[in-house]
Amino acid sequence: MFGRTRNLVGLDIGSSAVKAVELKPAGRGYRVTAFGIQPVPPDAIVDGAIIDAGAVADAIRRVFEENKAFKAKDVCASLSGNAVIVKKITLPVMTPTELDDSIAWEAEQYIPFDIQDVNLDYQILDAGTGPESRGSMDVLLVAAKKEKIGDYTGVIAQAGRTPVIVDVDAFALQNAYEVNYGLEAQEVVVLLNAGASAININILQGDQSVFTRDVSMGGNAYTEAVQKELDLPFEAAEQVKRGVPVDGATFEDARPVLHAVTENVLLEIQKTFDFFKATASSDRIDRIMLSGGASRVDGFREMLQDRFGITVEDFNPFRTIGWDGKKLGDAAEVAPTAAVAVGLALRRLGDR
């Protein structure tokens, strides 16, 4: 099928920047043919909601105008936060046709929105036909608000591109992880992506996502805390957070503030892990893969490892994907923030 092989641009529309990746098959893997990143003005996107569509569309347009290496017009984007519900549900065993016919009715019990206001999708995790089956099947249910999908596809169209798939941040991370690291049958891996306004957490067991949660704290929470504590403008606070001294404040002044915010973030991560362990068949976590710009805040990785006693690794979305440094620049600089865009670029029309 032609649509399955056509390249898509993975477009991660974040609240601080828009990242775009285009991939091409190369041997048994992939290589990056184009990469672009453009800042999004503060408050243009707040808690995943597009407030200033014109500014976001401009940022997307600039990504493509300033990098002629992008060839594909079709775009795969993603959502996260409170507009998306991801739930693992247990249903009586039924045929795929029966499930298709009844999923909207079943979903009404689990979705806190009017079912007419959401787009639904699902994936069968366990068909319930094995020897251990008790007459029930496990299904991963995903619901996204139509209004939010419309906002995101609208800015993409406004920027002159064609939105063909809208995914979920947590699943895009999973795609990128699978291609770069492979999957071990019983291994429990936490994919933790700390962005500007949210932290996406996807817990994998083998090849299945068994728990997802978006925590509405991120890099902006650090900047706002530094701004408040050190009485700085937002831009100056952003610089100090990154280790650049400004008039009236040094990085040493900011460090205790940053660590205090990380403590609050770790409490939210702790709640997520506790809830996962209370509902999962295994209470073990083997490793944490860390991505996102906010994960590079001073002390974040070390405090995470100390708190949970679990191996924490930097997630490299270009570990097995070819990257031409001469054409594209330093992969290490963009790798922390590129994981979602890479996962989106791996999608193909017709995938489930």
C-alpha positions in Angstrom: 0.0 0.0 0.0 1.5 3.3 -1.1 0.4 5.2 2.0 2.4 2.9 4.3 5.7 3.8 2.7 5.2 7.5 2.3 7.4 9.6 4.6 5.8 11.8 7.2 7.3 14.7 9.0 7.2 14.2 12.8 6.1 17.5 14.2 6.3 18.0 18.0 4.4 21.2 18.8 5.6 22.0 22.3 4.9 25.0 24.5 8.5 26.3 24.2 9.5 25.1 20.7 8.3 23.3 17.6 10.6 20.4 16.6 10.4 18.6 13.2 12.1 15.5 12.0 12.0 13.7 8.6 13.4 10.2 8.3 14.3 7.9 5.4 14.6 4.1 5.5 18.3 3.1 5.3 19.2 -0.5 5.3 17.4 -2.1 8.2 17.0 1.1 10.0 16.5 4.9 9.3 18.5 8.0 8.9 17.5 11.7 9.5 17.1 13.6 6.3 15.9 16.9 7.9 15.7 18.4 11.3 14.4 21.8 12.4 13.5 23.6 15.6 11.9 27.0 16.2 10.9 28.7 19.4 7.3 29.3 20.3 6.5 32.6 22.1 5.7 32.3 25.8 2.0 31.8 26.5 1.2 30.9 22.9 0.5 27.4 24.2 -0.6 27.0 27.8 -1.1 23.5 29.4 -1.3 22.0 25.9 -4.0 24.5 24.7 -3.2 26.7 21.7 -3.9 30.3 22.8 -2.3 32.2 19.9 -2.8 30.1 16.8 -1.1 32.7 14.5 2.1 32.6 16.5 2.2 28.8 16.6 1.5 28.5 12.9 4.3 31.1 12.2 6.8 28.9 14.2 5.8 25.8 12.2 6.1 27.7 8.9 9.6 28.9 9.9 10.7 25.4 10.6 10.1 24.5 6.9 11.0 27.8 5.3 14.4 27.8 7.0 15.2 24.2 6.1 14.6 23.2 2.5 15.7 19.6 3.2 12.1 18.8 4.3 10.4 17.1 1.4 7.2 15.6 2.8 4.1 17.8 3.1 2.2 15.3 5.3 2.6 15.8 9.0 2.2 13.6 12.1 1.6 15.6 15.3 0.7 14.6 18.8 -1.3 15.7 21.9 -0.8 15.2 25.7 -2.3 16.5 28.9 -5.9 16.8 30.0 -7.3 16.6 26.5 -6.2 13.0 26.2 -7.4 10.0 28.2 -5.4 6.7 28.0 -6.9 3.8 30.0 -6.3 0.1 30.1 -9.8 -1.5 30.4 -10.9 -5.1 30.8 -13.9 -6.3 28.8 -15.5 -9.7 28.1 -13.9 -11.6 25.3 -15.4 -10.6 21.9 -14.5 -10.7 18.2 -12.9 -7.6 16.6 -16.2 -6.8 14.9 -18.1 -6.9 18.2 -15.5 -4.8 19.9 -15.6 -2.2 17.1 -19.4 -2.0 17.4 -19.4 -1.7 21.2 -16.3 0.3 22.0 -18.1 3.7 22.1 -20.6 2.4 24.5 -17.9 0.7 26.7 -15.8 3.9 26.6 -18.6 6.0 28.0 -18.0 4.4 31.4 -14.4 5.5 31.5 -14.3 8.8 29.7 -15.1 11.9 31.7 -16.1 13.8 28.5 -19.3 13.6 26.4 -18.5 10.7 24.0 -19.7 12.9 21.1 -16.9 15.4 21.9 -14.0 12.9 21.5 -12.3 10.8 18.9 -11.8 7.2 20.1 -9.2 4.7 19.3 -8.2 1.4 20.9 -5.7 -1.4 20.7 -6.2 -5.0 21.9 -3.4 -5.8 24.4 -4.5 -9.3 25.3 -7.3 -10.9 23.2 -8.1 -13.3 26.2 -7.8 -16.4 24.0 -4.7 -17.9 25.7 -4.6 -20.8 28.2 -4.5 -18.3 31.1 -7.6 -16.5 29.9 -10.5 -16.0 32.3 -13.0 -15.0 29.7 -11.8 -11.3 29.6 -9.7 -9.3 27.3 -7.4 -6.2 27.9 -7.9 -3.2 25.7 -6.0 0.1 25.6 -8.5 2.8 25.1 -7.5 6.3 23.9 -9.8 9.3 23.7 -8.9 12.8 22.5 -11.0 15.9 22.5 -12.1 16.8 19.0 -11.8 20.5 19.7 -8.1 20.0 20.7 -7.4 17.9 17.7 -9.0 20.6 15.5 -6.8 23.3 17.1 -3.6 21.4 16.3 -4.6 20.3 12.8 -5.7 23.9 12.2 -2.3 25.5 12.9 -0.6 22.9 10.8 -2.9 23.6 7.9 -2.4 27.3 8.5 1.4 26.8 8.2 0.9 25.1 4.8 1.3 21.5 5.7 -1.2 18.6 5.7 -2.0 16.9 9.1 -2.6 13.2 8.4 -2.1 11.6 11.9 -2.6 12.9 15.4 -0.8 10.6 17.9 -0.2 10.9 21.7 3.2 12.1 23.1 3.6 9.0 25.3 3.1 6.6 22.4 5.5 8.6 20.1 8.2 8.2 22.8 7.5 4.4 22.8 8.0 4.2 19.0 11.3 6.1 19.3 12.4 3.8 22.2 11.5 0.6 20.4 13.4 1.5 17.3 16.5 2.6 19.2 16.7 0.2 22.1 14.5 -2.8 21.2 12.2 -4.4 23.7 12.8 -7.2 26.2 9.8 -9.4 27.1 9.7 -8.9 30.9 11.6 -5.6 31.3 9.7 -2.7 32.9 11.0 0.6 31.5 9.8 4.1 32.4 9.9 6.6 29.5 10.0 10.0 31.2 9.9 13.1 29.0 10.1 16.4 30.8 9.0 19.2 28.6 8.4 22.9 29.2 4.8 22.6 30.5 4.3 18.8 31.2 6.1 15.6 32.0 4.9 12.6 30.0 5.3 9.2 31.7 4.9 6.0 29.8 5.6 2.7 31.7 6.3 -0.2 29.3 6.3 -3.9 30.2 7.8 -5.8 27.2 6.1 -4.4 24.1 3.0 -3.0 25.9 2.3 0.3 27.5 0.9 -0.6 30.9 0.5 2.9 32.4 0.6 6.4 31.2 0.3 9.8 32.9 1.0 13.4 32.1 2.1 15.6 35.0 1.3 19.2 34.4 4.7 20.5 35.6 7.8 21.1 33.5 10.6 23.5 32.6 8.4 26.6 32.9 7.8 25.8 36.6 11.5 26.1 37.2 11.7 29.4 35.3 8.7 30.8 37.2 10.2 29.8 40.6 13.5 31.5 39.8 11.7 34.5 38.5 9.7 34.8 41.7 12.4 33.9 44.2 15.2 36.1 42.6 12.8 38.9 41.4 13.9 38.6 37.7 12.1 39.1 34.4 11.0 35.8 32.7 13.8 35.9 30.1 16.5 36.5 32.7 15.2 33.7 34.9 15.3 31.4 31.8 19.0 32.3 31.3 19.9 31.7 34.9 18.1 28.4 34.9 20.4 27.4 32.0 23.5 28.4 33.9 24.0 31.8 32.3 24.6 34.6 34.9 22.5 37.8 34.5 22.5 41.2 36.2 21.6 40.6 39.8 21.7 36.8 39.9 24.1 33.9 39.4 23.5 30.3 38.8 24.6 29.6 42.4 21.7 31.8 43.5 19.3 29.8 41.4 20.5 26.3 42.3 18.5 25.9 45.6 15.4 27.1 43.9 15.8 24.6 41.0 16.4 21.7 43.5 13.2 22.7 45.5 11.1 22.5 42.3 12.7 19.1 41.4 11.6 17.9 44.9 8.0 18.8 43.9 8.3 17.1 40.6 9.7 13.9 42.2 6.7 13.8 44.5 4.4 13.7 41.4 6.6 11.0 39.9 6.4 9.0 43.2 2.6 9.2 43.1 2.7 7.9 39.5 5.0 5.0 40.4 2.9 4.1 43.5 -0.3 4.1 41.5 1.3 1.9 38.8 2.6 -0.6 41.4 -0.8 -0.8 43.1 -2.5 -1.7 39.8 0.1 -3.7 37.9 1.0 -7.3 38.1 4.7 -6.4 38.8 5.9 -3.7 41.2 9.4 -3.7 39.7 10.9 -0.9 37.6 14.1 -1.9 35.8 15.2 1.5 34.3 14.2 5.0 33.6 14.9 6.6 30.2 15.0 10.4 30.5 14.3 12.9 27.7 13.0 16.5 27.3 14.6 19.8 27.9 13.6 20.1 31.5 15.4 16.8 32.3 18.6 18.7 31.9 17.9 21.1 34.8 20.8 21.0 37.3 20.6 17.9 39.6 17.4 16.5 38.0 18.9 13.2 36.9 20.9 12.7 40.1 18.0 13.4 42.4 15.7 11.1 40.4 18.2 8.3 40.7 18.8 8.9 44.4 15.1 9.0 45.2 14.1 5.8 43.4 17.4 3.8 43.4 16.7 2.9 39.7 19.2 3.2 36.8 18.5 6.5 35.0 19.7 6.8 31.4 19.6 9.6 28.9 17.2 8.6 26.1 19.1 9.0 22.8 16.6 9.0 19.9 19.5 8.8 17.4 21.1 5.8 19.0 20.5 3.6 15.9 19.1 6.2 13.6 21.7 7.7 11.2 22.6 11.4 11.8 24.9 13.3 9.4 26.7 15.8 11.7 28.1 17.8 8.8 24.7 18.6 7.4 22.6 18.6 10.6 24.9 19.8 13.3 25.6 18.2 16.7 23.2 15.4 17.5 24.0 15.6 21.2 22.6 19.2 21.3 19.2 18.3 20.0 18.8 14.7 21.2 17.3 15.6 24.6 14.3 17.4 23.0 13.9 15.3 19.8 12.5 12.0 21.1 8.8 12.8 20.5 9.4 14.2 17.0 11.5 11.1 16.1 8.7 8.8 17.3 6.1 10.7 15.3 8.3 10.6 12.1 8.4 6.8 12.5 4.6 6.6 12.0 3.1 5.6 8.7 -0.5 6.0 7.4 -2.5 2.9 8.2 -0.5 2.0 11.3 -2.3 1.0 14.5 
